[in-house]
Amino acid sequence: MTRILVTGKDGQVGHELLRALAPVGEVIAFSRADLDLADLDRLREHVRAAKPDWIVNAAAYTAVDKAESEEALATRINGEAPGVLAEEAKRLGAGLIHFSTDYVFSGDKQKPYVESDPVGPINAYGRSKLDGERRIQAVGGRAFIFRTSWVYSARGRNFVLSILKLAKEKPQLQVVADQFGAPTSSRDLADASAALIAAKKAQTSGGLFHLAAAGRTSWYGFAQQIVRLGTERGLCRDVSIAPIPASQYQSTALRPANSVMDCRRAARELGLRLPSWLDSLRKCIAQIEPHGS
Ligand SMILES: NC(=O)c1ccc[n+]([C@@H]2O[C@H](COP(=O)([O-])OP(=O)(O)OC[C@H]3O[C@@H](n4cnc5c(N)ncnc54)[C@H](OP(=O)(O)O)[C@@H]3O)[C@@H](O)[C@H]2O)c1
């Protein structure tokens, strides 16, 4: 039976991976409390003891604003630790699935980003994730790097749940309308990862792939749909939303203006194609129980 080691099991993607991978193999999953990726020696020991056929790294330092003041720690977790996982996977002959981000790009491009586009992160989180990509690529082996974007889920900390909460508490919301991307469901990412592990062609080689929901929107467009669907389901009130420029939104880290990615390579080479962001948002909202509203 395929042995699959999962890190970050309590995160948005990690939690969905436990569900999606259960029919695919034996899952050995770690939370941050079980296995801190900042401890690189322990990380090696755990991988060697588990002897997995696959490693799926869903753990990451994802606090984008906080990373500005903790770049060394973010780089250890998002850069060095994935490098160690790649080394250990190669040593065992195992496959590795690692998630990276649209934030490796500057956001200046007017069209969707392809994998070969020049990178140029504009914040510490993006730099730390890019470091992880580079370390994995330097090791080689059967490593799949999936760059994804704007991840949300029916649980955890994310934009969908924040907007639903704010739309219960406030009469009007202000949301950034000049940053564009593809909101991606953690459920879809987990299903795609499971499909890759289950597929025979995954046994051959790895690579860098863009893997995000189909379509594009702004944070404002995303919020409008969250409130519309949330109101229908009794999760929030139908509050009005005012579009604002990013320059009016107070945040520590800069965010790219455009992080839409062209995902055709993953479709062509791996047969992985995520649904449209609105279809998946609808499914996510349907999973949230309207208690307390
Ligand atoms: N969220 C997004 O919008 C987004 C966008 C693009 C790419 N990605 C990438 O997608 C992947 C999954 O992200 P996600 O949205 O599922 O993130 P998430 O919900 O923040 O989950 C990350 C998990 O990693 C754990 N973690 C943090 N530091 C750790 C450490 N030192 N050792 C072990 N575990 C640690 C966290 O534990 P705690 O709960 O204890 O903190 C959390 O369970 C990440 O690689 C992320 O960079 C995310």
The ligand as a Gaussian input file, in Angstrom:
#p B3LYP/6-31G(d) Opt

LIG

0 1
 N       -3.556000      30.403000       1.837000
 C       -3.334000      30.916000       0.630000
 O       -3.998000      31.869000       0.187000
 C       -2.256000      30.334000      -0.253000
 C       -2.038000      30.902000      -1.519000
 C       -1.051000      30.362000      -2.334000
 C       -0.307000      29.278000      -1.885000
 N       -0.543000      28.759000      -0.659000
 C        0.276000      27.634000      -0.202000
 O       -0.560000      26.490000      -0.064000
 C       -0.062000      25.654000       0.995000
 C       -1.176000      25.335000       1.973000
 O       -1.629000      26.568000       2.526000
 P       -2.914000      26.657000       3.454000
 O       -3.762000      27.725000       2.891000
 O       -3.465000      25.308000       3.700000
 O       -2.222000      27.241000       4.774000
 P       -2.724000      27.214000       6.269000
 O       -4.174000      26.969000       6.343000
 O       -2.118000      28.414000       6.915000
 O       -2.008000      25.903000       6.823000
 C       -0.637000      25.825000       6.987000
 C       -0.368000      24.783000       8.035000
 O        1.041000      24.751000       8.261000
 C        1.253000      24.672000       9.647000
 N        2.548000      25.204000      10.031000
 C        2.934000      26.499000      10.134000
 N        4.194000      26.568000      10.577000
 C        4.603000      25.289000      10.742000
 C        5.804000      24.702000      11.200000
 N        6.840000      25.437000      11.592000
 N        5.881000      23.362000      11.258000
 C        4.837000      22.588000      10.919000
 N        3.657000      23.073000      10.475000
 C        3.564000      24.420000      10.405000
 C        0.143000      25.485000      10.263000
 O       -0.001000      25.131000      11.599000
 P       -0.759000      26.111000      12.634000
 O       -2.195000      25.956000      12.300000
 O       -0.376000      25.550000      13.951000
 O       -0.235000      27.470000      12.377000
 C       -1.033000      25.103000       9.385000
 O       -1.675000      23.945000       9.887000
 C        1.137000      26.409000       1.590000
 O        2.309000      25.937000       0.996000
 C        0.904000      27.840000       1.165000
 O        2.107000      28.574000       1.095000
 C       -1.518000      29.244000       0.167000

